[in-house]
Amino acid sequence: MTDTIVNYEDIEKTPAAELLELSHEQLDALIKRAERAAYRADTVVHWLRGIKVEKTFREAGNRNHGGAQ
């Protein structure tokens, strides 16, 4: 295992040559972290889209009922 340390936040700016120095275990850990981040981001996107739809329905309801709720 190599002593090379790559911060997850810096991966996009890290040259491929440095990433190739990482062990399989280090790469697996970074991949797992990225997968968790992607899953969480996907969940947040769906939640926000649902909130936006709900907001649209509520605003349409206010217009249809004279603004009273």
C-alpha distances in whole Angstrom, upper triangle without the diagonal:
4,7,9,11,14,16,18,21,20,19,22,22,19,19,18,16,14,13,12,9,8,5,8,8,8,11,13,13,15,17,18,19,21,23,24,25,27,28,30,31,33,34,35,37,39,40,41,43,45,46,47,49,51,52,53,55,56,58,59,61,62,64,66,67,68,65,66,63
4,5,8,11,14,16,19,18,17,20,20,16,16,15,13,11,11,10,7,6,6,10,10,9,11,14,14,15,17,19,19,21,23,24,25,27,29,30,31,33,34,35,37,39,40,41,43,45,46,47,49,50,51,53,55,56,57,59,61,62,63,65,66,67,64,65,63
4,6,10,13,15,18,17,16,20,19,16,16,16,14,11,12,13,9,8,9,13,12,10,13,15,15,15,18,19,19,21,23,24,25,27,29,29,30,33,34,35,36,39,40,40,42,44,45,46,49,50,50,52,55,55,56,58,60,61,62,64,66,66,63,64,62
4,7,10,13,15,13,13,16,15,12,13,13,11,8,9,10,7,6,9,12,12,9,11,14,14,13,16,18,17,18,21,23,22,24,27,27,28,30,32,32,34,36,37,38,40,42,43,44,46,48,48,50,52,53,54,56,58,58,60,62,63,64,61,62,60
4,6,9,12,10,11,14,14,11,13,13,13,9,9,12,10,8,10,13,12,9,11,13,12,11,14,16,15,16,19,20,19,22,24,24,25,28,29,29,31,34,34,35,37,39,39,40,43,44,45,47,49,50,50,53,54,55,57,59,60,61,57,58,56
4,6,8,7,7,10,10,8,10,11,12,8,8,11,10,8,11,13,13,9,10,13,11,9,12,14,13,13,17,18,17,19,22,22,22,25,26,26,28,30,31,32,34,36,36,37,40,41,42,43,46,47,47,49,51,52,53,55,57,57,54,56,53
4,5,5,7,10,10,9,12,14,15,12,11,14,14,12,14,16,15,11,12,14,11,9,12,14,11,12,16,16,14,17,20,19,19,22,24,24,25,28,29,29,31,33,33,34,37,38,38,40,43,43,44,46,48,49,50,53,54,54,51,52,50
4,5,5,9,10,10,13,14,16,13,11,15,15,13,15,15,14,11,11,12,10,7,10,11,8,8,12,12,11,13,16,16,16,19,20,20,22,24,25,25,28,30,30,31,34,35,35,37,40,40,41,43,45,46,47,49,51,51,48,49,47
4,6,8,9,10,13,15,17,15,13,17,18,16,18,19,18,15,14,16,13,10,13,14,11,10,14,14,11,14,17,16,15,18,20,19,20,24,24,24,26,29,29,29,32,34,34,35,38,39,39,41,43,44,45,47,49,49,46,47,45
4,6,5,6,10,12,14,12,11,15,15,14,17,18,18,14,14,16,15,11,14,16,13,12,16,17,14,16,19,19,18,21,23,23,23,27,27,27,29,32,32,32,35,37,36,38,41,42,42,44,46,47,48,50,52,52,49,50,49
4,5,5,8,9,12,10,8,12,13,12,15,16,16,12,11,14,13,9,11,14,12,10,14,15,13,15,18,18,17,20,22,22,23,26,27,27,28,31,32,32,35,37,37,38,41,42,42,44,46,47,48,50,52,53,50,51,49
4,6,8,10,13,12,11,14,16,15,18,18,19,16,14,16,16,12,13,16,14,12,15,17,14,15,18,19,17,19,22,22,22,25,26,26,27,30,31,31,33,35,35,36,39,40,40,42,45,45,46,49,50,51,48,50,48
4,6,9,12,10,11,14,15,15,19,20,21,17,16,19,18,14,16,19,17,15,19,20,18,18,22,22,21,23,26,25,25,28,30,29,30,33,34,34,36,38,38,39,42,43,43,45,48,48,49,51,53,53,51,52,51
4,6,8,7,7,10,11,12,15,17,18,14,13,16,16,13,15,18,16,15,18,20,18,19,23,23,22,25,27,27,27,30,32,31,33,36,36,36,39,41,41,42,45,46,46,48,50,51,52,54,56,56,53,55,53
4,5,6,7,9,10,12,15,17,19,16,14,18,18,15,16,20,19,17,21,23,21,22,25,26,25,27,30,30,30,33,34,34,35,38,39,39,41,43,43,44,47,49,49,50,53,54,54,57,58,59,56,58,56
4,5,5,6,9,10,13,14,17,14,12,16,17,14,15,18,18,17,19,22,21,21,24,26,25,26,30,30,30,32,34,34,35,38,39,39,41,44,44,45,48,49,49,51,53,54,55,57,59,60,57,59,57
4,5,5,7,9,13,14,17,15,13,17,18,16,17,20,20,19,22,25,24,24,28,29,28,30,33,33,33,36,38,38,39,42,43,43,45,47,48,49,51,53,53,55,57,58,59,61,63,63,61,62,61
4,5,5,7,11,13,15,12,11,15,16,14,15,19,18,18,21,23,22,23,26,27,27,29,31,32,32,35,36,36,38,41,41,42,44,46,46,48,50,51,52,54,56,57,58,60,62,62,59,61,59
4,5,5,9,10,12,9,8,12,13,10,12,15,15,15,17,20,19,20,23,24,24,26,28,29,29,32,34,34,35,38,39,39,41,43,44,45,48,49,50,51,53,54,56,58,59,60,57,59,57
4,5,8,9,12,10,9,12,14,13,14,17,18,17,19,22,22,22,25,27,27,28,31,32,32,34,36,37,38,40,42,42,44,46,47,48,50,52,52,54,56,57,59,60,62,63,60,62,60
4,7,9,11,10,10,13,14,13,15,18,18,19,21,23,23,24,27,28,28,30,33,33,34,37,38,39,40,42,44,44,46,48,49,50,53,54,54,56,58,59,61,62,64,65,62,64,61
4,7,8,6,6,10,11,10,12,15,15,16,18,20,20,22,24,25,26,28,30,31,32,34,36,36,38,40,41,42,44,46,47,48,50,51,52,54,56,57,59,60,62,63,60,61,59
4,5,5,6,9,10,11,12,14,15,17,18,20,21,22,24,26,27,28,30,32,33,35,36,37,39,41,42,43,45,47,48,49,51,52,54,55,57,58,60,61,63,64,61,62,60
4,5,5,6,9,10,10,12,14,15,16,18,20,21,22,24,25,26,28,30,31,33,34,36,37,39,40,41,43,45,46,47,49,51,52,53,55,57,58,60,61,62,60,61,58
4,5,5,6,9,10,10,12,14,15,17,18,20,21,23,24,26,27,29,30,32,33,35,36,38,39,40,42,44,45,47,48,49,51,53,54,55,57,59,60,61,58,59,56
4,5,5,6,9,10,11,12,14,16,17,18,20,21,23,24,26,27,29,31,32,33,35,36,38,39,41,42,43,45,47,48,49,51,53,54,56,57,58,60,57,57,55
4,5,5,6,9,10,10,12,14,15,16,18,20,21,22,24,26,27,28,30,31,33,35,36,37,39,40,42,43,45,46,47,49,51,52,54,55,57,58,55,56,54
4,5,5,6,9,10,10,12,14,15,16,18,20,21,22,24,25,27,29,30,31,33,35,36,37,39,40,42,44,45,46,48,49,51,53,54,55,57,54,55,52
4,5,5,6,9,10,11,12,14,15,17,18,20,21,23,24,26,27,29,30,32,33,35,36,38,39,41,42,43,45,47,48,49,51,53,54,55,52,53,50
4,5,5,6,9,10,11,12,14,15,16,18,20,21,22,24,26,27,28,30,31,33,35,36,37,39,41,42,43,45,46,48,49,51,52,53,50,51,49
4,5,5,6,9,10,10,12,14,15,16,18,20,21,22,24,25,27,29,30,31,33,35,36,37,39,40,42,43,45,46,48,49,51,52,49,50,48
4,5,5,6,9,10,11,12,14,15,17,18,20,21,23,24,26,27,29,30,32,33,35,36,38,39,41,42,44,45,47,48,49,51,48,49,46
4,5,5,6,9,10,11,12,14,15,17,18,20,21,22,24,26,27,28,30,32,33,35,36,37,39,41,42,43,45,47,48,49,46,47,44
4,5,5,6,9,10,10,12,14,15,16,18,20,21,22,24,25,27,29,30,31,33,35,36,37,39,40,42,43,45,46,48,45,46,43
4,5,5,6,9,10,10,12,14,15,17,18,20,21,23,24,26,27,29,30,32,33,35,36,38,39,41,42,44,45,47,44,45,42
4,5,5,6,9,10,11,12,14,16,17,18,20,21,23,24,26,27,29,30,32,33,35,36,37,39,41,42,43,45,42,43,40
4,5,5,6,9,10,10,12,14,15,16,18,20,21,22,24,26,27,28,30,31,33,34,36,37,39,40,42,43,40,41,39
4,5,5,6,9,10,10,12,14,15,16,18,20,21,23,24,26,27,29,30,31,33,35,36,38,39,41,42,39,40,38
4,5,5,6,9,10,11,12,14,15,17,18,20,21,23,24,26,27,29,30,32,33,35,37,38,39,41,38,39,36
4,5,5,6,9,10,11,12,14,15,16,18,20,21,22,24,26,27,28,30,31,33,35,36,37,39,36,37,34
4,5,5,6,9,10,10,12,14,15,16,18,20,21,23,24,26,27,29,30,31,33,35,36,37,34,35,33
4,5,5,6,9,10,11,12,14,15,17,18,20,21,23,24,26,27,29,30,32,33,35,36,34,35,32
4,5,5,6,9,10,11,12,14,16,17,18,20,21,23,24,26,27,29,31,32,33,35,32,33,30
4,5,5,6,9,10,10,12,14,15,16,18,20,21,22,24,25,27,29,30,31,33,30,31,28
4,5,5,6,9,10,11,12,14,15,17,19,20,21,23,24,26,27,29,30,32,29,30,28
4,5,5,6,9,10,11,12,14,15,17,18,20,21,23,24,26,27,29,30,28,29,27
4,5,5,6,9,10,11,12,14,15,16,18,20,21,23,25,26,27,28,26,26,24
4,5,5,6,9,10,10,12,14,15,16,18,20,21,23,24,26,27,24,25,23
4,5,5,6,9,10,11,13,14,15,17,18,20,21,23,24,26,24,25,23
4,5,5,6,9,10,11,12,14,15,16,18,20,21,22,24,22,23,21
4,5,5,6,9,10,10,12,14,15,16,18,20,21,22,20,20,18
4,5,5,6,9,10,10,12,14,15,17,18,20,21,19,20,19
4,5,5,6,9,10,11,12,14,16,16,18,20,18,20,18
4,5,5,6,9,10,10,12,14,15,16,18,16,17,15
4,5,5,6,8,10,11,12,14,15,16,14,15,14
4,5,5,6,8,10,11,12,14,16,14,16,15
4,5,5,6,9,10,10,12,14,13,14,13
4,5,5,6,9,10,10,12,10,11,9
4,5,5,6,9,10,11,8,11,10
4,5,5,6,9,10,9,12,12
4,5,5,6,8,8,9,8
4,5,5,6,4,6,7
4,6,5,6,9,10
4,6,7,9,11
4,6,6,8
4,6,9
4,7
4
